[in-house]
Amino acid sequence: MEHRILIIEDEENIARVLQLELEFEGYAADVAHTGTAGLIKYREGDFDLVLLDLMLPEMNGLDVLKRIRATEQATPVILLTAKSEVEDKVKGLDLGANDYVTKPFEIDELLARIRSAIRFAKTRETAKINQQKDEYLISYGNLSIHEHTREVLYFEKPVELTPREYDLLLFLLKHPKQVLTRDQILEAVWGFDYYGDTNVVDVYIRYVRQKLEASNTTPIIQTVRGVGYVLKVSTHET
C-alpha cells in the first residue's frame, strides 16, 4: 500500500527535493507552501504523515499543528525546524507532534524517522481496533459472541443462528451460571407484549442446543427442572 505524505514547506527548493526523494522511496507526496494551503490540503486529503515546517507564511507551523490536533490525534506529524528554534520544538512536541528534524538534515535520517512514525501509527491503530473488537466480545467457557458482527463461536467453530436464536443465546450468555425462568427469557427475548405459549422457549432452546452441539457435543445450556434454563459449563471445562 502506497503511503501518502503531505509536505508543508515554504522553501520551494527544499519542498521539491523532499517530494522527489519521497517519491523515489515509493511514497505519494503532496506539497503546500503556506500554512493555510497546507491545512486546506490536509483537511481535503487522506495522509499517512505530515512533514511540517515551523516558519511558514500566512499561518505558522505551530498554529497548523494545533488545528490538526484539534480534530484528530492519529496522523503522525514530523516538524522541520531550524537549530535556533529550541523553544518551538518543545511547544510542537507538547502540541502533539510526533518527532522533529533539524535543518539542514540528512535525507536518510528523515526517511528513517518517517518509516518509524508510520510504523508506530499503524501499530497503535491495530491495537485500537483490537481493543474495540474486545469491547464487543462476550465469552463464557468455549462459547463467545461478538455483538458488533453477531458472530457466534463454539469451540472456535462458527454457529449459524436465526435472529431469535441469536437473541436467546446472547441473553443466556450475558447471565452465565444464573438460572433463568421461562418468563424471564420470554420477557427479555420476545418482549413484554408477547402473549403466546411459554413452550416457545423450550422449542428455541432445543434449536440452539442442536446447532451448538453440531460444533461440539459438550452441553452448555442446562435444564433446571420446574424452573428454566442456565448457561453453565461442566467442571472439567472451567
N, C-alpha and C positions, 0 to 999 in steps of 0.2 A: 504494500500500500504506500502510495506517494504522500509524504508529509508536506503540509503547506506552511510556509513561514512568511510572516509579514515583517518587512524591514522598514522602520520609521527612522529615517536618517536624512538630515538636510544637506549634508555634503554629497553632492551628486556622484563624484568620483568614488568615494567610499561605498556609497549605496550600490553603484554599478558593479564594483569589484565583488562585494558581498553576494549580490544576486548571481553573478556568473559562477562564483565558487560554489554556492549552494546548489545551483542547477547542475553543475558538474558532478556533485556528490549525490544527485538523484532527488533533490528536493524541488518542490514547486515554490518559487519565490516571487512575492509581490512587493512593490516599493511605494512608499509615500515620503514626501519631502517636507511636510509640515505636520505639526501636532494635530491640527484639525483634520487634515486629509487622512492622516494615519488612523485617527479614531473612527472616521467615517468608513474607511476600508475595513477596519477590524469589525465594526458592527454589521457590515454588509456581507462579510466573508465568513468562512469557517476555517480558522487557522489552528495549527497544532502548536505554534510557538511564535512569540513576538520578539524581535530584536529592536530595542527602543533606545534611541539616543536621548540624553537628558537635555541638551541645549538645542531646542527646536524653535522655529518661528511660529507665531500665532498662538500656540499653546505648548508650554514646556513639557518635558518628558514626565515629570512627577505628576502634573495635572492629568496627562493622558493615562498614566498608571492608575491614579485614583478613580477615574471614570471606568476603566476596565474592571478594576476590583470591586466597584460598586455593583456590578451586575453578575460577575462570576469569579470564581477563585481557581478554576481548573487549568486554564491555559497558561503554560509557562511563559514568563517574561524575563528576558536577559537584558540588563541595562548596558549601554555603551557609554562609558564615562571617560572624562579626562583625569589625569593624575591628581589635579588640584581639587577635584570635586569629592573629597572625603565625606563631608557632611551630607552631600546629596546621595552618596552611595548608601549611607546609613538610613537616611529617610526613605530611599527607594526600597530597601530591604524591609523596613518597618511597614511600608505600604503594601507589601505583598510581592515584590519582585523575587524571583527565584535565584538569581545569580547576577553577576556583573563581570564585565571585562574592561580593562583599562586601555585606552588608545595611547600609542599605537599597539595593536595586539597581533599576535601570531595567528594566522588563519587556522592552523592545526589545533591550537588550544581552543579557539572559539568553536570549531566543529566538534571537538570532544565534549565541550560544555553543552552544546546543543543536543548531542546524542544522549548525554546523561539526563538532561532536563526532560526530554521527550520520553525516555525510558521510565523515569521516575513517575511522570504524569500518567503513563499507561498502567504502571503497576498500581498506583493509587486508585485509578478508575476501576480496574479489575477488582480490587479489594472492596470498593464501594458497591459494585454490582453484586458481588458475592454476599456482602452484608445485607443488601436489600433482599436478595433471594432467601437468606436465612430468616429474615423477619417474617416472611410469609410461610415458612415451613413449619409444620406441626408434626411431631413424631411421637410414637409410643411403641416400644418393642421394635418389631420389624415392620411396622406399618407407618407410612408417612404420607402426608397430603400437602401439596403446595397450593395454597389458596389462590395465589395470583394466576397460576396456569391451570388449576384444577387437576393437576396430575396426581394420580394415586399410585403408590408403590407398596407392594407387599413382598417381603424378602427380596427387595430390589427388582421385582418384576412389575411391569405396568398392569394396572387393573382398569378395565373399561367399565364405567358405571353410567347409568342414566342420571339425569339431573336430580331426581328424587332420591335415588340410591346414594348419590354423592352427598346430598344434604343430610341424609340419615347417618351415613358413616362419619361425616365431619362432626356432627353433633356428638356422637359417641366418642370420637377421638378427642374432642375438647373437654370431655368429662371422664377420663380414664379411671378405672377402678371404682367408679361411682355407680351404684345400682340405680337405674333409671326406670321409672314406671312407664307403662304404655301411654298413660295420659300425658306425662311429661314429654315423651317423644312425639306424640301427636301434636301437642301444642307448639313445640319448637320447630318441627319439620313440616307439618301440614297447616299449622296456623290455628288461631283462636276460633275461627269461624267454621272449622271442619266438624260436621255432624254425622260422619259416616261411621261404619263399624270399626272398633278398635283393633279388630283382627287384621286390618290392613298393615299394622305394624309388624305382626308376625309374618305376613306374606313377604314384606320387603326385607325384613331381617333374613329370611330364608334366601331371597335373591342375592343379597350382598354376601352372605356366607358362601354360597355356591361359587360366586365369582372370586372371592378371596382364596377359597380352597382349590380353585383351579391353578393358582400360582403356587400355593403351598398348603398342605393339608393340616398344618398346625392351627388349631382353633384359637380365635382371639375374641370372638363375640360369644359370651356365655349366657345361658338362660338361668334366671333366678326364678324358680317355680313359684307361681302365685303373686309375683311382683313385677318382673320385667326383664331387663337385659343389662349386662355390664360388659364393658370392654376391658379385658384383663388377660395378660399373658400368663402362661404357666410358670411355675417356679424355676424350671430349668432354663427358661429363656431369659430371665432377668439377670 
